[in-house]
Amino acid sequence: MTLDIKTNPGNGGLYCFFEYEGKEYCADLCVLPLHPDDDTECMVFKSIGGKVSDWSGLYCKRDIPVTASALTECVKEFIESLESKK
């Protein structure tokens, strides 16, 4: 899977938009700034036209490195979870 991963200027992490079965999503991976032990979190949200349309998290994974490969793995896991619900 090839994703256009970019640096998020708002939180210093990484993000990307991707589509699955005609629906658009945004995946974001960053260090949680309010956590004293510097936890990390990857979340996936619904999006439309390159903008998050619903901040209710559809997927969440914590304590992973803030890297492009970790973000890619989160996207893969999210898609696998959608496929398992079919």
Secondary structure, DSSP 8 states (H G I E B T S, - for coil): -----EE-TTTSSEEEEEEETTEEEEEEEEE-TT-TT--EEEEEEEEETTEEEEEEEEEEEES---SHHHHHHHHHHHHHHHHHT-
